[in-house]
Amino acid sequence: MTDTPPDRLDVNPKSKHHDTDVLKRGIGIRFNGKERQDVEEYCVSEGWIRVAAGKARDRSGNPMTVRLKGVVEPYYLDAAPQE
């Protein structure tokens, strides 16, 4: 694994952008200079994040999300494992 987080990542296991290994390692998101803990999905190259819109749910039980545009800076919470 590299020390650069992926360009796009989603916490939903049904998404094609979901990566279990990366999520197990731990990802932090800095959005417009502030730490965010509630990010459901992000894309660095397009400059957006998706966050839950309150407690609203869709008919499948998934949280309703809102897309926010801005500067996205993902980082790993831990240092790279030493081999």
Backbone as a chain_set.jsonl record, in Angstrom:
{"seq": "MTDTPPDRLDVNPKSKHHDTDVLKRGIGIRFNGKERQDVEEYCVSEGWIRVAAGKARDRSGNPMTVRLKGVVEPYYLDAAPQE", "coords": {"N": [[0.832, -1.176, 0.0], [0.417, 2.287, -0.64], [1.435, 5.535, 0.662], [-0.296, 7.448, -0.076], [-3.609, 8.343, -0.011], [-6.536, 6.982, -1.753], [-7.958, 8.553, -4.724], [-10.713, 8.628, -4.791], [-13.201, 7.518, -2.535], [-15.536, 5.433, -0.867], [-17.737, 4.679, 1.833], [-19.782, 2.875, 1.687], [-20.384, -0.509, 1.206], [-21.526, -1.498, -1.151], [-20.775, 0.118, -3.211], [-18.691, 0.813, -6.083], [-16.44, 2.169, -5.476], [-15.602, 1.482, -3.001], [-13.235, 0.402, -0.603], [-12.091, -1.93, 1.401], [-9.631, -2.525, 2.707], [-8.289, -0.047, 2.806], [-10.075, 1.434, 4.358], [-9.94, 0.027, 6.766], [-7.393, 0.664, 7.574], [-7.677, 3.345, 8.164], [-8.886, 6.52, 7.522], [-8.602, 9.993, 7.383], [-10.297, 13.093, 6.895], [-9.811, 16.288, 5.675], [-11.615, 19.054, 5.089], [-11.936, 21.941, 3.33], [-10.039, 23.0, 5.078], [-10.883, 22.177, 7.61], [-11.324, 19.553, 9.987], [-13.263, 16.682, 9.263], [-15.584, 14.347, 10.442], [-17.774, 13.012, 9.56], [-17.94, 12.074, 6.927], [-19.22, 10.403, 4.151], [-18.5, 9.731, 1.543], [-15.878, 10.664, -0.722], [-14.191, 12.718, -3.204], [-11.23, 13.651, -4.484], [-10.149, 14.735, -6.898], [-12.381, 15.871, -8.167], [-13.251, 17.532, -6.195], [-15.184, 17.304, -3.946], [-17.315, 16.222, -1.195], [-19.452, 13.791, 0.358], [-21.95, 13.958, 2.758], [-24.032, 12.846, 5.474], [-27.443, 13.836, 5.527], [-28.753, 14.959, 8.071], [-31.009, 12.916, 9.937], [-32.412, 11.673, 7.994], [-33.577, 9.06, 5.854], [-33.382, 6.927, 2.949], [-35.64, 4.872, 0.949], [-34.454, 2.383, 1.118], [-33.19, 2.362, 3.493], [-30.761, 3.582, 3.703], [-28.638, 6.372, 4.572], [-29.688, 9.659, 3.642], [-27.87, 11.812, 1.555], [-25.811, 14.766, 1.166], [-24.044, 16.641, -1.211], [-21.082, 18.397, -0.905], [-19.064, 21.011, -2.118], [-15.594, 21.767, -2.388], [-12.234, 22.118, -1.042], [-10.612, 19.109, -0.747], [-8.802, 17.072, 1.407], [-7.527, 14.121, 1.924], [-6.091, 11.836, 4.351], [-4.015, 9.335, 5.886], [-4.75, 7.897, 9.036], [-2.937, 6.549, 10.589], [0.601, 5.839, 10.663], [2.485, 4.567, 7.853], [2.687, 1.007, 7.652], [5.576, -0.611, 8.906], [7.887, -2.726, 7.304]], "CA": [[0.0, 0.0, 0.0], [1.171, 3.534, -0.668], [1.067, 6.498, 1.694], [-1.253, 8.38, -0.657], [-4.967, 7.785, -0.043], [-7.117, 6.961, -3.091], [-8.609, 9.765, -5.192], [-12.142, 8.557, -4.454], [-13.464, 6.435, -1.593], [-16.902, 5.405, -0.357], [-17.871, 3.747, 2.943], [-20.837, 1.918, 1.361], [-19.795, -1.705, 0.583], [-22.125, -1.765, -2.462], [-20.19, 1.037, -4.182], [-17.467, 0.354, -6.749], [-15.329, 2.95, -4.92], [-15.37, 0.993, -1.639], [-11.993, -0.352, -0.43], [-12.073, -2.358, 2.794], [-8.287, -2.427, 3.274], [-8.003, 1.361, 3.085], [-10.916, 1.857, 5.472], [-9.412, -0.586, 7.987], [-6.194, 1.426, 7.96], [-8.159, 4.594, 8.751], [-8.768, 7.702, 6.671], [-9.086, 11.265, 7.914], [-10.631, 14.039, 5.823], [-9.762, 17.722, 5.951], [-12.432, 19.692, 4.054], [-11.794, 23.398, 3.445], [-9.197, 23.323, 6.226], [-11.446, 21.702, 8.873], [-11.467, 18.1, 10.111], [-14.64, 16.184, 9.181], [-15.716, 12.974, 10.903], [-19.041, 12.479, 9.072], [-17.873, 11.94, 5.47], [-19.647, 9.11, 3.613], [-17.77, 9.522, 0.291], [-15.151, 11.856, -1.154], [-13.453, 12.681, -4.459], [-10.251, 14.732, -4.448], [-9.983, 15.364, -8.207], [-13.566, 16.67, -8.483], [-13.393, 18.506, -5.114], [-16.441, 17.215, -3.211], [-17.55, 15.173, -0.214], [-20.862, 13.512, 0.649], [-22.224, 13.804, 4.18], [-25.424, 12.52, 5.777], [-28.326, 14.996, 5.696], [-29.547, 14.724, 9.274], [-31.375, 11.526, 10.193], [-33.271, 11.229, 6.894], [-33.197, 7.802, 5.212], [-34.119, 6.612, 1.737], [-36.514, 3.709, 1.145], [-33.631, 1.204, 1.398], [-32.619, 2.499, 4.829], [-29.466, 4.264, 3.63], [-28.778, 7.799, 4.885], [-29.745, 10.631, 2.555], [-26.616, 12.559, 1.597], [-25.674, 16.051, 0.502], [-22.698, 16.8, -1.745], [-20.496, 19.706, -0.646], [-17.884, 21.255, -2.945], [-14.526, 22.502, -1.729], [-10.911, 21.508, -1.072], [-10.631, 17.84, -0.024], [-7.464, 16.58, 1.718], [-7.55, 12.88, 2.708], [-4.813, 11.39, 4.901], [-4.116, 8.136, 6.712], [-4.696, 8.194, 10.467], [-1.739, 5.959, 11.167], [1.769, 5.843, 9.767], [2.577, 3.369, 7.005], [3.272, -0.117, 8.383], [6.975, -0.886, 8.608], [8.142, -4.139, 6.972]], "C": [[0.879, 1.243, 0.0], [0.722, 4.441, 0.47], [0.109, 7.554, 1.174], [-2.633, 7.731, -0.681], [-5.536, 7.827, -1.459], [-7.817, 8.275, -3.424], [-10.077, 9.795, -4.798], [-12.376, 7.345, -3.566], [-14.874, 6.582, -1.049], [-16.98, 4.383, 0.768], [-18.934, 2.686, 2.688], [-20.242, 0.708, 0.644], [-20.365, -2.043, -0.791], [-21.518, -0.91, -3.57], [-18.949, 0.442, -4.827], [-16.239, 1.102, -6.236], [-15.026, 2.563, -3.475], [-14.08, 0.171, -1.613], [-11.83, -0.682, 1.051], [-10.699, -2.19, 3.431], [-7.928, -0.994, 3.65], [-8.808, 1.837, 4.285], [-10.457, 1.255, 6.792], [-8.195, 0.173, 8.495], [-6.576, 2.754, 8.601], [-7.86, 5.79, 7.872], [-9.329, 8.904, 7.421], [-9.331, 12.202, 6.745], [-10.558, 15.458, 6.368], [-10.499, 18.381, 4.786], [-12.444, 21.193, 4.294], [-11.062, 23.798, 4.722], [-9.716, 22.845, 7.57], [-11.575, 20.184, 8.841], [-12.942, 17.728, 10.057], [-14.649, 14.723, 9.583], [-16.925, 12.278, 10.272], [-19.086, 12.252, 7.559], [-18.246, 10.521, 5.05], [-18.834, 8.743, 2.366], [-17.023, 10.804, -0.039], [-14.511, 11.622, -2.516], [-12.535, 13.901, -4.486], [-10.203, 15.471, -5.783], [-11.18, 16.241, -8.598], [-13.882, 17.681, -7.382], [-14.742, 18.474, -4.413], [-16.411, 16.091, -2.178], [-19.055, 14.961, -0.117], [-20.984, 13.272, 2.144], [-23.707, 13.515, 4.371], [-26.205, 13.807, 6.024], [-29.251, 14.739, 6.881], [-29.811, 13.247, 9.482], [-32.251, 10.949, 9.085], [-32.703, 9.973, 6.233], [-33.983, 7.631, 3.917], [-34.932, 5.34, 1.97], [-35.757, 2.411, 1.401], [-32.999, 1.257, 2.781], [-31.255, 3.158, 4.854], [-29.645, 5.742, 3.964], [-28.839, 8.65, 3.617], [-28.488, 11.492, 2.676], [-26.712, 13.861, 0.82], [-24.24, 16.151, 0.012], [-22.251, 18.245, -1.54], [-19.233, 19.857, -1.475], [-16.878, 22.092, -2.175], [-13.208, 21.762, -1.874], [-10.915, 20.276, -0.166], [-9.197, 17.357, 0.155], [-7.573, 15.307, 2.556], [-6.155, 12.54, 3.218], [-5.056, 10.131, 5.724], [-3.959, 8.521, 8.176], [-3.461, 7.636, 11.134], [-0.576, 6.069, 10.187], [1.764, 4.559, 8.947], [3.209, 2.23, 7.789], [4.709, -0.377, 7.926], [7.164, -2.374, 8.352], [9.566, -4.491, 7.244]], "O": [[1.965, 1.241, 0.58], [-0.256, 4.149, 1.158], [-0.261, 8.466, 1.913], [-2.813, 6.684, -1.302], [-5.077, 8.618, -2.284], [-8.218, 9.019, -2.529], [-10.625, 10.857, -4.504], [-11.822, 6.273, -3.809], [-15.351, 7.689, -0.801], [-16.356, 3.325, 0.68], [-18.983, 1.689, 3.408], [-19.65, 0.867, -0.423], [-19.747, -2.806, -1.533], [-21.729, -1.19, -4.749], [-18.234, -0.341, -4.202], [-15.111, 0.708, -6.533], [-14.264, 3.255, -2.8], [-13.854, -0.658, -2.494], [-11.475, 0.181, 1.853], [-10.605, -1.757, 4.579], [-7.33, -0.757, 4.699], [-8.289, 2.56, 5.135], [-10.57, 1.9, 7.834], [-7.994, 0.306, 9.702], [-5.873, 3.236, 9.489], [-6.707, 6.039, 7.521], [-10.402, 8.831, 8.019], [-8.651, 12.118, 5.722], [-11.165, 15.781, 7.389], [-10.069, 18.282, 3.637], [-12.905, 21.661, 5.335], [-11.404, 24.789, 5.367], [-9.064, 23.076, 8.588], [-11.893, 19.6, 7.806], [-13.775, 18.36, 10.707], [-13.817, 13.943, 9.119], [-17.085, 11.069, 10.436], [-20.169, 12.238, 6.973], [-17.661, 9.551, 5.532], [-18.515, 7.573, 2.159], [-17.466, 11.898, 0.312], [-14.312, 10.481, -2.934], [-13.001, 15.041, -4.508], [-10.216, 16.701, -5.805], [-11.006, 17.247, -9.286], [-14.686, 18.589, -7.593], [-15.391, 19.513, -4.293], [-15.615, 15.155, -2.261], [-19.838, 15.844, -0.467], [-20.231, 12.491, 2.726], [-24.535, 13.889, 3.541], [-25.704, 14.744, 6.646], [-30.402, 14.343, 6.701], [-28.938, 12.416, 9.233], [-32.776, 9.845, 9.228], [-31.489, 9.844, 6.073], [-35.105, 8.123, 3.792], [-34.914, 4.79, 3.071], [-36.352, 1.433, 1.855], [-32.344, 0.302, 3.199], [-30.649, 3.282, 5.918], [-30.695, 6.313, 3.671], [-28.129, 8.389, 2.646], [-28.091, 11.859, 3.782], [-27.564, 14.035, -0.052], [-23.313, 15.786, 0.735], [-22.934, 19.188, -1.939], [-18.416, 18.939, -1.535], [-17.239, 22.993, -1.418], [-13.074, 20.883, -2.725], [-11.186, 20.378, 1.031], [-8.454, 17.241, -0.82], [-7.7, 15.391, 3.778], [-5.156, 12.905, 2.599], [-6.167, 9.893, 6.198], [-3.134, 9.368, 8.517], [-2.986, 8.182, 12.13], [-0.776, 6.363, 9.009], [1.11, 3.583, 9.313], [4.173, 2.453, 8.522], [5.015, -0.365, 6.734], [6.653, -3.199, 9.109], [9.972, -5.633, 7.028]]}, "num_chains": 1, "name": "protein.A"}
